[in-house]
Amino acid sequence: MNYYSLNKKAALSSFKNAVIKGLAPDKGLYFPERITPLPQDFFNSLDSMSHADIAYEAIKQFVLPEIPEKDLRQIVASTLSFDFPVVTLNDHISTLELFHGPTMAFKDVGARFMARCLGYFNQDNTQEVTVLVATSGDTGGAVANGFLGVKGVNVVILYPSGKVSEIQEKQLTTLGQNIRALEVDGTFDDCQTMVKRAFLDDSLTRNMQLTSANSINVARWLPQMFYFMFAYRQLYKTYEDIVFSVPSGNFGNICAGMMAQQLGLPIHHFIASNNVNNVVTRYLISQLYEPRPSVQTISNAMDVGAPSNFIRIQEIYKNKFDTLKEHLYSYSFTDAETRSAMLELYNTFGYVADPHGAVGYLGSKAYLKDHPDAHCVFLETAHPTKFLDVVEAVIKKDQPLPEQIQAVMDKEKVSENITTYEDLKAYLLTNY
Ligand SMILES: *Cc1c(COP(=O)(O)O)cnc(C)c1O
């Protein structure tokens, strides 16, 4: 499969090149040249297939033959070695739990799949690849864990000092091997700016192959479509009009759901559930796309002012506002509303949600007011203990730490402090 750049000024790219480069040379996001719907039989027999078989069928057209069938089947199966349970709360609301992976946020699947693809492409390569990634929390841990021990790949994670939770910091600073953490005296935006500058810096790129590992990379973005199929598989015999409410930040996850729909998955509608960083909610009302600097909230993985994947969503719906509006609803909620939702979920259903999942729940409720017959599935994108302070303060009950989290809490943090872009550059040139 070839990929084109959404800036339309770069040459077509192979899957391999798109994975290694991340972004096209004209700075556009890559998008697959063709999307071929899967046969109806596939959707009719979902409940008799394994997760790995579903995932292989969904992703193969985007990857074969650059990774051959046997290897791709292996990559998919080892990526998905944990559970994706659907918990039904009542006749109209379920939640799909995406936090059963090693770092307990949904980003594990994309990070693991991308790491395995990059490892495959790099197995006979003498030039090492350096993955450079800025994180506000969950991406760092998922990437660190996914890429740990992958031959020929170095990982450098930049995170804002004092601005990620203790659990998140441990997840990205304690692994060692090919994973290094740089603690930046600054904000997430400062980290992001440094990373972007490094990709454009000839004096670095002449000396090393740099790539990104956020959802602009096709290998991190596309496997997220599996989630929607897994949830549908569990619900389609019981409910019609299945709707997904996706807590959205960079809009990679929801955009992957839309790809699943393009493959033929009968998703009735999508709901983009936002905190007060709501550029898309406003766009669907006013038709004006007006990004703003991000505002800090308790659902901080969604504190994004200008979602990088929105351009892919526009492409999927052929840049037609009316078509987009037929498929996508969007609502935005404050932190106070999010806290009430966490309490309501706990008191009504005994369900402990993290702040991102709670925003997804609120989106489902808002949608159901106008569409009372639908069945909404909100994605629970992180385990509640990843946001322990907020969760315990709201529901007033101590939460036990899951195994995966306990295991890193006892390990020693190793990081290096940097302040300026020159520090980053010197670090990279010295170490790689
Ligand atoms: C990254 C993240 C999101 C947002 O996902 P996007 O694909 O960027 O829209 C939501 N919830 C959690 C917990 C996350 O880590």
PDBQT file of the ligand as one rigid body, heavy atoms in Angstrom, charges set to zero:
ROOT
HETATM    1  C1  LIG A 501      -3.907  10.141  24.475  1.00  0.00    +0.000 C 
HETATM    2  C2  LIG A 501      -5.114  10.008  25.326  1.00  0.00    +0.000 A 
HETATM    3  C3  LIG A 501      -6.388  10.451  24.894  1.00  0.00    +0.000 A 
HETATM    4  C4  LIG A 501      -6.591  11.174  23.587  1.00  0.00    +0.000 C 
HETATM    5  O1  LIG A 501      -6.434  10.349  22.461  1.00  0.00    +0.000 OA
HETATM    6  P1  LIG A 501      -6.257  10.991  21.003  1.00  0.00    +0.000 P 
HETATM    7  O2  LIG A 501      -6.014   9.848  20.104  1.00  0.00    +0.000 OA
HETATM    8  O3  LIG A 501      -5.064  11.916  21.096  1.00  0.00    +0.000 OA
HETATM    9  O4  LIG A 501      -7.493  11.753  20.687  1.00  0.00    +0.000 OA
HETATM   10  C5  LIG A 501      -7.478  10.217  25.709  1.00  0.00    +0.000 A 
HETATM   11  N1  LIG A 501      -7.341   9.617  26.916  1.00  0.00    +0.000 NA
HETATM   12  C6  LIG A 501      -6.139   9.204  27.376  1.00  0.00    +0.000 A 
HETATM   13  C7  LIG A 501      -6.063   8.587  28.716  1.00  0.00    +0.000 C 
HETATM   14  C8  LIG A 501      -4.981   9.376  26.592  1.00  0.00    +0.000 A 
HETATM   15  O5  LIG A 501      -3.800   8.958  27.073  1.00  0.00    +0.000 OA
ENDROOT
TORSDOF 0
